[in-house]
Amino acid sequence: MTFARATIAGAGLAGLSTAVRLVEAGLTVRIGDSAAQAGGRCRSYHDPQLGLTIDNGNHLVLAGNRSVAAFRATIGATMPLAGPDHADFAFADLAGGDRWMIRMNDGVLPWWVLSKRRRVPGTRTLDYARLAGLLTGGAADAVGDRIDATGPVWSKLMAPVLLAVLNTPPETGSARLTAAVLRESLLRGGKATLPRIAEPSLGAAFIDPALAWLAARDTPFTPGRRLRAIETLGDRATALDWGAGPEPVADDEAVILAVPPWVATTLLPEISAPDAFHSIVNGHFAIAPPEGAAQMLGVLGGTAEWLFAFPDRISVTVSAADAIVDLDREELARRFWADIQSAYRFTVPMPAWQIVKEKRATFAATPEQDAKRPPAATRWRNLFLAGDWTRTGLPATIEGALRSGETAARLAIGARTR
């Protein structure tokens, strides 16, 4: 089988990553997406209520994310990612009034845990050594099976960080996925753990330069194009129905599904996929943050969990937000604004705001759901899967989405030699 062309359904980061790698390899590629714009969960848009361009959600990457760096380098993304010069993580406990800063050293040896000024207040070096239990264990183990999920290291550092990474209550999250994240961040030192934020937007940092790179190589993207059915025969996908009837899949054409898992299983009921999800709630407020505000602030004891300070807005993210996702939007805005004022220690009338809810933001990163993630290859030799919900070895992150695209493209390219 030699593929000279490829059709990709889905223009989120997984689909765009696949497209970029296939075009690099010389394939002719076309991309369709049911949405009105590319980006998927990482899309940016102008919100008339705020008068600002905002992201659908606040997505964090780390300086050590190799696929993020490779993707941005390939597409010529010149807008730098914002973030601190060192792996410093600020926290505020709104209930108890405590504030602390985790200050990791740049090198691989984590001597920061030896310093009272750098580690969680009230902790000992031995408390961090116990986290080594997260690096062992089987695929069926949850975080709570591997370590004691109590104490200040857990409540003031690991729990809020892992909740954001896994979008799952961390004690029930997959120990294997957690270990994978730790090996690529904390265990590689502060330089790899530097938090990086797309500023001014995810669109500017990832989506717009990718679309421009593809367009310059005659790779069309068609928005508002929903794949409604896939016909298969034997070991091949034979036709795609985009709403106007089946269109034959050419003998030299690969098909890549880079759609959400519930869409993929509707199109291909035979495949396995995660079927439990957690929500994310984001709030955006059209006001410049106070001078000296941390670019990223972890919040305990409130409704908000992480605050992001952009030059023109303050944004809030709540992960695994199932308990609040159905609350009235204005109630959420008022709760968030109260937390923002408490965290930043200022009193200002609530500005224009926007609440963005994603009820099925990511799969639940539990051992049970991780086991349901499919590989990129399928039993159909010309059909491949991409998405952060596939078997990337990582939770549902930007890095995982980009890697899934690399894998799908590599399989399709490799199949050209058979």
N, C-alpha and C positions, 0 to 999 in steps of 0.2 A: 504494500500500500504506500503510495506516494501522495502526500497532501501538498497541493499548490495553493490552496485557498482555505479560509476558515470563516465560519459565521459564529459570532458570539452573541448570546442572549444575556444582556445585563451589562450596564455601564457603570457599576460601582467600581471601587478600587480593584477588586478581584478581576473583573472583566477588562478594565483598562490595563492592568498589569499583564494579563494574558495577551491582549492585543499588541502591546508594545514589544513583548518578547517574540511574538510570531512575526510581526512586521520586520523586526531586526533580522529574523532568520530568512526573510525573503518571501513570505507568504502574502498573498492578497487577502485582506481582512475586511469584513464589514461588521458593524456593531449595531444592535438595536436594543432599546430599553423602553419599558412601558411608561416610565415617568417622562415628564416634560423636559427634564434636564439630566445630565450625567452626575454621578457622584454617589448615588445610593444614600446610605446613612451618613456619608461624609459630604453631603452637598451644602453649598452656601447659597443664600438668596437675599434679596433686598426686602426687608420687612417694612411695609408702609406705616405700621403702627409705631415703630421705633424711628423710622427714617434712617435706618442703618442696614448695612449688610451683615448678616449673622450666619453662624453655622447651625445646621440642624441640631447638632450636639457638640459638646466639648470633648475632643478626642486628643489624648496625650500620646506622644511617642517618646522614646528614649534615644539618647545619642548613640547607643550601641546597637540600635535596630539596623541590621545590615541591609535588609531588603528595602527599607525606607530610603536609606542613603543611595543604594544602587538605582532605585527607580527614579529618584529625583535627579540623580546625575545623568541618567540616560535621556530624560525628557528635557533637560536643560532648565530645571526649576531654579531660578535665580533669587527668588524671595527667600531670605534666610528664615529658619525657624527660630523663634524667640525662646529665651529661657536663661536661667542663671549661669554664671561662669563655673560654679561648682555644684555638686549634688546636695543642695541645701533644701530641706523640706520643712516649711513652717506649719505649725498647728496651733489651734486655739480651742480651748474647752469652754463653751459658752455657759455651761451649767456651773462648773467649778471655778471658772475665771483663770485657770492656768494657761500659760502660753509657753511653747518650747520650739526649738529649732533642731532638727536632726541635720548634722553637718558631716557628711561622709567625706573621707579623704579621697584624693584622685586615684591613688594606686590600688593594686589588687589586694594587698594585705590590709585587712580592715582594722587598722589601728584606731579608728575613730571610736570603736566600742570601748577602748581603754580610757577614754577621756570623758569626765563628767560633764564637760562643757559641750560635748558633741552628741552624746547619746540621750536617750529618753531620761528625763529627771527621775531620780529615785530608783534607778536600775543598776545592776551590777554586770560586769563583763560576762560572768557565767550565764546570766539570763539569755544572752544572745547565742552562746554556744549550744543551747538546747534547741535552737531553730534548725540545727543540722538534721534533725529527724525528718524535716520536710524533703530532704534530698534522697531519701530512700523509700522503699515501699512499692507496692504493686499497683496495677491499674485500677483495682477496686477500692483503693484506700482514699478516704477523704482527709482533708487537712486535720480535722479534729481527731482522726485516728493516729496521726503521726506525732502531734505535739499537744501539749497542754494549752488549750486556747483560753488561758486566763492570765492575769497579771498585767503590769503596765507596758511591757514590751509588746504584748499582744494588743491591748486596748488602745494604746497611744501611738502605735506605729503599724504593726502588721495587719490588724483588722481593717483599718481604713484604707490602707494601700491595696490589700488583696481584694477588698470589696470592689474597689474601682477597677482593678485588673480583671477580675473574674466576672463582674456583674452578677454575683451570686453570693449569698451569705457565706463568708469565707470558711467557717468551720465545716460546712458541708461541701465545699468546693473540692475539685479533684486535686489530690496531692501531686499527681504526675504533671498536670498542667502547671501547677504552682512551682514545682521544681524546675520545669523548663524555663519559666520566666526568671526565676532566681539565678539560674546558671548563666543567663544571657545579660543579667543586669548586676545585682549585688555581688555575685561571685567574680565578676570581671572588674570590679572596682567602681569608684565614683565617676570616672570619666565615661564609662558605659551606662551609668545610671542617671546621667544628666537629664532632667525632664525637658522636653522640647514641645513648644506650643505653636500651632499654625497661626501666624499673625501677619496680615490682618484677618485671614480667613483660610479655611481648608481648601476652598476653591482656588485661591491664589497660590497656595503652597503645593497642591497636588493635581486638582482636576483640570483647571484651565491650561496649565502648561502641557499636560498629557494630551488633551484634545488638540492643542495647537501643534504638538509634535506629530500626532497621527494625521491631522489634516494636511500638514506639509508633505506627508508621504502618501497622499491620495487614499486615505483610509476613512471612509464615510461613517459617521455616527448618525443614526436616525432615532430621534426621541419619539415618544408616543407610539411605539411599535411593540405590541405585546405578543409574545409567543404563546399561542393558545393550544397547540397540540404538536406532538412529535410522533411520526409513524416509524415503526421499526419492522425489520424483516430479518430473521436469523440473527447474525451478529453485526448488523449495520442499522444506523438511523437512515431512513430512506426519504423522508419528507418532513418539512416544517410548515406548520400552518400559522401564519401571522394575522389571520382574520379574514383573508380573502381566498381561502382554500389552500390545499396542500401544494407546496412548492418542492419539487424534487431536490434531494441532496446529491450533488455530483459525486462521481466516483473518487475524485481527487480533493474532496471537501471534508474538512473536519468541523465538528460542531462542539462548541463549548457552552455549557450551561453555567452562567455566573449569576444565578438568581437566588432569592431567599429559599431556605429549605422547604418551606410549605408549598412554594411554587414548584420546586424541583420534584417533590413527591407527587404532586398533582399531575405533572407532565409524565413522570416515570414512576408509577406506583411500586415498581419492583425494587427501587433503591432504598437503602436505609438512610435515615437522617434524624437528627435531634428533633424531638417533638414537645419539649418543655422549654419555656422561655421566661426571661425576666425583663421588666420594663426599665426605662430610664426616663427621668423627668429633668428637663433643663429650664432654667429661667434666665432671661436677658433683661437688663435694665439700662436705659439710655442715659448714663451718667458717667463722667470720668471718675476713676477711683481716686481716693484721697492720696496725697503725696506720700511716697514711701510704702505704699501697699505692696505686699508680696504678690508677684505675678500669679502664684498659685498658693492657696491657703487651705489646709485641711481643717475641717470644722467638726467638732464633737459636741454633743449635748444640744443640738438643734435639729431643725428639719433639713437644712442644707448640709451637704457633706464636703464639697469642694467649691471654692470660689476662685474665679479666674479674672484677673484685672487686665483688661485691654485698655488702650488709650481712650476709646470712645464709649466703653460700656463695661459693666460688671456682669459676669455670667455665673450661674449656679448649676451644679450637676448633682443629682441624687441617683445612685446606682441601686440596682435591685429594688426599685421603687414601687413594688406591687402594692404596698400598704397605702400609698398616697396618690397613685396614678389616676384614680377616679375622683379625686377631690375637685371641687370647683376651682377653675383657673385663677380667679381673683383671690380666693383664700390661699392658694399656693403662693401667689405673688406677694401677699401680705406677710405670710410666714417667712418667705425667703428674704424679704426686705428687712424684717425685724432681725433676722440672723446676720445679714450684711452689716447693719448698723452696729450691732453688738460686736461683731468680729473686727470691724474697722474702727470702732470707737468714735463714731460721728453720728449726728442726728440731722437728717435731711428728709424733706417730704419725698414720698415715693415718686420717682420719675416715671416716664412712659415705660411700659414693660411688655414682655411677651413670654408666654409659657409654651414650651414644645414638649409633647408627650410621645414616647415611643413604647407602645404596649408590648411589642415583641422585638425589643432592641437586639438582644443576643440570645443564643441558646443558654440554658442553665448549665454552667460549667461544673457539673457534678460527675463523679465517675460513671454513673449510669448513662448520662447523656453523652459523655465523651465516647463511650463504647459504641454509640449509634452513628458516629460520624463516618461517612464513607470515604474511601480513597478517591483520588482524582480520576483514576481509570475506571471504566465501567465494562460490562460484558459486551458492549457494542464497540467494535474496534475503531470507529470514527467518532465516538462521542465521549467527552471528558467533562469533569465537574470542576468548578472553581468557586471559592467563597470561604469566608472565615469559619464557616460551619463544617467544612470538610476536614479531613484528617491531616491537619497541619502540625500537630504536636504543640500548638499554642492555644490559649484562649481566643475568644473572638475579638481580635485587635486589628489595627491598621497593619501592623507587621504581618500578622497571620493572613490577612486578606491578600496582601501583595505576594506573599510566599505561595499562596494557593494558585495564584495566576502564573507564577514562575513554573510551578510543578505541572499544571495543565499544559502550558506551552511546551515544556520540555518533553512531555509524553507525546504530544502531537508531532513535534519535530522529530523525535526519535522514531516514531512510527513511519516516517517517510522512508526509512532505510529498509523496511521489511517488505 
